[in-house]
Amino acid sequence: MTMRDEIRSTVEELRGTYFDGKGAVERELLDRGAPLVPELLEIAAEEGTLPYTFKRWFEKIGGAADELLRVRREGPGRLRRYALEALASIGAAHRLDRRDRAAVERLVRLRLKYAADDGDDLARWPRYWPGFWMTVRGDGLKAITAELGLHHLTRATVPMGVHAAVMEEHSITVTGPAGERQYAERIFISPPVEGWRILFLGHESLGHLTDWAKRLSRVCGEAHAYYNDEYDSDDSSWYIARDGARHRGPFAFEDEEDEKADPDTVATYMSVTPDALMLADDLSDGWLATTHPEVTPWHFKGALPI
């Protein structure tokens, strides 16, 4: 049996049902190191998809990122797309060379052009909408990024931005200059829709919503924060700030007799819900950003739909 046959037999065995000693067999396979990477990519190319199990293995294989980058540079061509997805999945997309980054950016621009010209559904629908978001009146992209101290603005489609900010890894820890722990998050600023921009944030930002609404309303006139808990309406809430101060809220669902409105209803009448993006005429002005100057959107784990 050749090495390739042996690897494929072991991979097939590990992708099957549980058996005693499975962990030891997996460790022995992954100990093969970087030479295992192209063999897994070959299987992915034959199947037409990169299995989740392979993505998990790439995180554990020593030197996997270097080997994936080599495949991106040298081929073979049939493996390049899977190498790119794998790099994104393990949080190593920031190591792509200039040519690869330019290729990804061209693809995003092309999809954004279709979103603007043809209303391309694929460029407007993420897998699902998150249960919390912010809305900011007007088209103040510069004011939003300056007030929140955002960095590395990157053009993004709606699915790409929402997945990055909410569904994939959206918060990582980095070491500061004095050895302290610092946090970096991804935030998606939607294209303008009905006179508002929508901000999608990760769960780590929930504690900032009210403060950010007040700050953004000071520079943009008005900003709202919405949290809609689909499992427990008593935990749902909304908040409206104008000119740097509270205007209405924070109100939880049925907190007060005159405020019996869930966040979706309030957003529908007072600003916009994420669903408004599904009907927008132009989705070409969405931006992905981070909260840390040394962390780009490509440092996070997870392959994003474009």
Disulfide bonds with the S-S distance in Angstrom:
none
